Amino acid sequence: ALTGTALVLGIYTQGRTPEEPEGQIRAYRAGIDDIPEGTGLGPFVMIDRDNQVTIMAHRPDMGQGTFLSVPLIIAEELGIYPSKLIIKKASGDAKYGSQGVGGSASIRSMWEPMRKVGATARFLLVQAAAEKWGVAAGDCTVKDGYVWKTGSEEKLSFGELVEAAAAIPVPENPPLKEIADFEFIGKDIPNPSN
């Protein structure tokens, strides 16, 4: 199911301290079987040429809703409606980092890392669209799996952009959405049956 995937993103954290429990969060690009080891390696967001977005859920769901809620953080930043996602349960492999669920800390500990994964993917896709159109990235918006050229009806799907996006350097600090602009987080979203 993952053949043809062109953009794979994950996160890792370094330098965790009591003052900064999430540490320094970095996004990186890697292949499915080429994952660097690291503390707190997070789940992947995968976008293929057919415009399918797959998010790996790496925190076990024991009735708290983490199967949807943790990937939803990525979806919010990325700009893809939850109904268009495939969410897959990650294996117990260490490459996914901590998969513990004690203390009801999944959202608290994954909030910033998952936002950065989604924001990184969005940044790369917007950059790819801006380069294709010959406009500034600020002249592009993201909505439901497409990058739109502001002030026009022109749009490009994530799938159309994914190969160009995969060639763009991963940013250290991608811009995050304003919380006031959230579309899904805090809303009643049906739990997927995947």
C-alpha positions in Angstrom: 0.0 0.0 0.0 2.9 2.3 0.5 4.6 1.8 -2.9 4.9 5.1 -4.8 5.1 7.2 -1.6 7.2 10.2 -2.4 7.2 12.2 0.8 7.7 10.7 4.2 8.2 12.9 7.3 8.9 12.0 10.9 10.2 13.9 14.0 12.7 13.3 16.7 13.4 15.2 19.8 16.7 16.0 21.5 17.7 17.6 24.8 14.6 17.0 26.9 14.6 18.8 30.2 12.0 19.3 32.9 11.7 22.9 31.7 11.3 21.8 28.0 9.8 18.3 28.2 9.4 18.1 24.4 13.0 19.1 23.9 14.2 20.5 20.6 11.9 19.1 17.9 13.2 18.5 14.4 11.4 17.2 11.4 13.2 15.1 8.8 12.6 13.3 5.6 13.2 9.6 5.4 12.2 6.4 3.7 10.0 3.9 5.4 13.0 1.6 6.0 15.6 4.3 6.5 14.6 5.8 9.8 17.4 7.2 12.0 17.3 6.1 15.6 16.5 8.8 18.1 14.6 9.6 21.3 11.0 10.4 20.8 10.8 9.6 17.1 7.2 10.4 16.1 4.8 9.1 13.5 5.0 9.7 9.8 2.9 11.6 7.5 3.0 10.1 4.0 1.6 11.6 0.8 1.6 9.7 -2.4 1.2 10.8 -6.0 -2.5 9.8 -6.0 -3.1 12.5 -3.4 -3.6 10.0 -0.6 -2.5 11.1 2.8 -1.6 8.4 5.3 -0.8 9.2 9.0 0.6 6.6 11.3 -0.9 6.4 14.7 1.8 5.5 17.1 0.1 5.8 20.5 -2.1 2.8 21.4 -5.8 3.7 21.9 -7.3 2.2 25.0 -10.6 4.1 24.7 -9.2 7.6 25.1 -9.4 8.4 21.4 -5.7 8.7 20.7 -6.0 6.8 17.4 -7.7 9.8 16.0 -6.7 12.7 18.2 -2.9 12.5 17.7 -3.0 12.1 13.9 -5.6 14.9 13.9 -3.0 17.3 15.1 -1.0 16.6 12.0 -4.1 16.9 9.8 -4.9 20.3 11.2 -1.5 21.8 10.4 -1.3 20.0 7.1 -4.7 21.2 5.9 -6.4 17.9 5.0 -9.9 17.0 6.2 -10.0 14.1 8.6 -12.5 12.3 6.3 -9.9 12.2 3.5 -7.2 10.6 5.7 -6.0 7.0 6.1 -4.9 6.5 9.6 -2.9 3.3 10.2 -1.8 1.8 13.5 2.0 1.8 13.8 3.8 -1.3 14.7 5.6 -1.6 18.0 8.9 -0.9 16.3 11.3 1.4 18.2 11.5 3.6 15.2 8.2 5.2 16.2 9.7 6.3 19.6 7.7 6.2 22.8 4.4 4.4 22.5 3.4 4.5 26.1 0.0 5.7 27.2 0.3 6.0 30.9 -0.7 9.3 32.6 -3.0 10.5 29.9 0.0 12.4 28.4 -0.4 11.6 24.7 -1.8 14.9 23.6 0.3 16.9 26.1 3.5 15.3 24.9 2.7 15.1 21.2 1.1 18.5 20.7 4.1 20.4 19.5 5.9 17.5 17.7 2.8 16.6 15.7 2.1 20.2 14.8 5.6 20.5 13.5 5.3 17.4 11.4 2.1 18.7 9.8 3.4 22.2 9.4 6.6 20.9 7.7 4.6 19.0 5.1 2.4 22.0 4.5 5.5 24.3 4.1 7.1 21.9 1.6 3.9 21.6 -0.5 3.3 25.3 -0.5 6.9 26.0 -1.6 6.6 23.5 -4.4 3.4 25.1 -5.6 4.8 28.6 -5.4 7.9 27.6 -7.4 5.6 26.0 -10.1 3.5 29.1 -10.4 6.4 31.6 -10.0 4.8 33.3 -7.1 5.7 34.0 -3.4 4.7 31.3 -0.9 2.6 33.9 0.8 0.4 34.0 -2.3 -0.7 30.4 -1.7 -3.2 28.9 0.7 -3.9 25.3 1.7 -7.3 23.8 1.9 -8.4 20.1 2.0 -5.5 18.5 0.2 -4.9 21.3 -2.3 -2.6 24.3 -2.6 -4.6 27.3 -4.1 -3.1 30.3 -5.8 -4.6 33.3 -3.9 -7.0 35.4 -5.9 -7.6 32.7 -8.6 -9.2 29.4 -9.2 -5.9 27.6 -9.8 -5.1 24.8 -7.5 -2.7 21.8 -7.3 -3.3 18.7 -5.3 -0.8 17.5 -2.7 -0.3 14.4 -5.0 0.7 16.7 -8.0 3.2 18.5 -5.8 4.7 15.7 -3.7 7.7 14.9 -5.9 8.8 18.6 -6.1 8.1 19.0 -2.4 10.3 16.0 -1.6 13.3 17.8 -3.2 12.9 21.0 -1.0 15.0 21.2 2.2 13.1 20.5 5.4 12.7 23.7 7.4 13.9 23.8 11.0 11.0 25.9 12.3 8.0 25.8 9.9 5.3 28.3 10.6 2.4 26.9 12.7 -1.2 27.8 12.2 -2.8 30.3 14.6 -5.0 28.4 17.0 -7.9 30.7 16.0 -7.7 29.2 12.5 -8.1 25.6 13.6 -10.8 23.8 11.7 -10.9 20.3 13.3 -9.3 20.4 16.7 -11.9 21.0 19.3 -14.7 19.8 17.0 -16.7 16.6 17.1 -14.9 14.4 14.5 -16.1 10.8 13.9 -13.5 8.2 14.8 -12.2 6.4 11.7 -12.8 2.8 11.1 -9.4 2.1 9.4 
